[in-house]
Structures are given as C-alpha cells and as structure tokens.
C-alpha cells in the first residue's frame, strides 16, 4: 500500500515547479533581449537574409506599460496606420501609446511575457510557504502539526488575497491536496 502513495507529490513539488518555470522563462527572455541576438538580427538584416523577419520579431523590444499607467489601462484597440499596416493602440486614461504592427507573433510574445509574469509572481508569493512546508514534510510528531497549520493557512490566505495569478480554487485545491499527501506519507 505504501507504493501507491509514493506516486503522489507533495507541496514542495508545486513550489519547485514554479521556481524552475520562472528560471527557464527568465533565461529565455534574457537571451532574446540580449546583445548577442541583437547582433544576429543586425547581421541578418545587412545580409538581406530570409530569416531576418522572424529573428527581428523575436528581438524587438516591446516597451512595457509603466507601472504608474497599469491602473489606468482602459483597453486595446487596432487602427490602420501609414502604409496600411495595422497597429495596436494601448488605450490609457489621458494618453495612448503605439505598439508594434499587429501580428500573430505579438499575441505569442504577449502570452510568453504573461507566462513569465505569472511564474515570477507565483514564486514570489509561494516562497514564504517553503519553510513551513519543509517542516511539514519532515515532521513526525502529529501533535506539533497543529502549531504548523496556523502559519501555513495564514500564508495561504495572504496568497489568496494578494497574488494576481495563484488566487483561484483549482490552484489551492491542488496545493492543499499535496499537503494532504505529505501527511498521508508520514
């Protein structure tokens, strides 16, 4: 019967998953925005390479919305610009900012950036749980577990209240289920 429970994962697996995902996405982002890729793009442009458009799309820096404006974002609109190109216009209360020509790539880039934000945010909010979950994983004294649950659930409440991405029922059910797996394993 012990072998059945060995296949279940504990909550540290969830924390490690988000830490690895954030590290991977940050690494990809740093590489794509790095000087080496910019140089490759420049060489491809000068050589009039057929690969230039694809690399240029990956290497273009899309300016992020400043934090002060994020609360004032009203929406995103599309308009025809000079030469018939479609541009995405970010509608911010009091100002507008033109973005790159609208392409399928831009949607992919936005998804990748959102995934990176989500992973970094989840790591930031889940990290305070690590010390308690380490204790939960190693603790054999069930009487002492009572004292451990209060800070764990207080931290979970703070995550639910303040996290932008981890505050949904599916994520919490998974995490609590993994905590139960740790208890069962003991």
N, C-alpha and C positions, 0 to 999 in steps of 0.2 A: 504494500500500500504506500510505502514511503516513496517509491519510484514515481507514482502518479503525481505527487506534489512537487517533485523535483523539477518538473517541466514548467511549473508556474513561476512567474517572475515577481520579484519584489519591487518596492517603490524606488529603490536606487537605480534600477534599470531605466525607469522613466527619466530620472534626473540625468543619468549618463547619456541617454538618447538625445535630450535637448542640448546638452553641453557639446556633444560630438556634432550634432547638426549645425549648431551655431558656429563652431570652429570651422567646419567644412564650408559653409556658406560665406563666412567672413574671408576665408582664404581665397575662394573663387572670386569674390568681389574685389579683394585687394589685387589679385593677379590681373583681372580685367581692367582695372583702373590704373594699373601700374605703368611706369615709364617704358618698360620693355614692349608692352602691347602697343603703346602709342608710337613707338619707333617702327614696329612691324607695320602698323597701319600707314605710316608715312612712306615707307619703302614700297608698299603695295600700291599706294596712290601714285608715286613717282614712276613706277614701272607700268602703270595703267593695267594692273592685274585684274582679272575677272573675279578674284577673291576679295578685292578691295571693298565692295559694298557690304559684304557680310561681316568683315572684320570691323569696318567703320561703325556699323550698328552696335557691335559689342563694345567698342572702345569709347563711344561718345559718352561724355559725362552729362547726365541729365541733372540739372540743378534741383536740389530738393527744396520743398517748401519750407521756409524758415519757421522755426517753432512758434514764433510770435503770430504767424499767419494761420497756423493749423486750425485754430479755433474759429477762424473767420472764413474758412473754405465753404463756399456755397454750392459748388458743383463743377462739372467739367463739360465744356461744350466744344463742338467742332465747327470750323469755318473754312471756306476756300480762301487760300492765300494767293500771293503773286505766282503766276505760272500754273495755276490750277491745283497746286498742292494743298492737301488738307492739313490743317494744323489743329492741335489740341490746345484749347484755351482753358486755363485754370481760372475759375471764377472765384475771386476772393473779395470779400467786402472791402470796397474802397480802391481796388486795383485789379488788374489782370496781368497774367504773365504768359507769353507764348512759349510753347514747348516744341519738341521735335515734330516733324511730319508724322501724321498718324499712320502706323503700320502694324501688322500683326506682331512684329518684333517688340514694339513698345508695350503691348499687352504682356508679352512674355517677360520683358525686363521688369515691368511693374510687379508681376507675380513673383519673380525671383527676389526683388527687393522687399516685397511684403513677407515672403517666407523668411528672409534674413532678419527682418524686424521682429517677426513672431518668435523665432528661435532665440534671439538675443533677449527679448522681453521675458520669455518663459524661463530662461536661465537665471535672469536677474531675480525673478520672483520665487523660483523654486529653490535657489541656493540656500536660503535660511533654513529650509527644511532638512538639509543634508545632515547636520549634526544630530538632530533628533531621530532621523531615520537610520543613521548609523547605530545609535543606541538601541533602537527598536530591533534592528537586525541581529545585534549581539546579545541582547538581554535574555537571561534565562529565568529571572525572578519575576513571576507574573504579578506579585504584589506591587513591585516597583513600577510596573507598566502604567498604573493609574496616574502616577505623577508625571509620566511622559506624555500621556494623551492630551493634557490641558495645553501645553505649548504647541503641540502638533496641530490641534484643531484651531487654536488661536491663529497660528500662522496660515492655516488653510483659509480661515475667514478673511484675513488680510489679503491673501492672494485673490480670493473671490471678489473682494471689494475693489481692489486697485489694479489688477492685471487687465491689460487690454485683450489678451488672447487666450489666457488659460481659465477664464471665468465662465465656463459652461459645464453643464451637467455631465456630458459624456467624458470630459477630461477628469472631472472629480470622481466620477464613479470608477473609472479605471484606476486612479491613484489610490482610492480607499480600498478597492479590491486587491490591489497589490500589497497594501499594508496588511490586509487580512491574510494574504498568502504568507507573509513573513511570520505572522502569529501562528498560523497553522503549522508551518515548518518547525517551529520551536516545540 
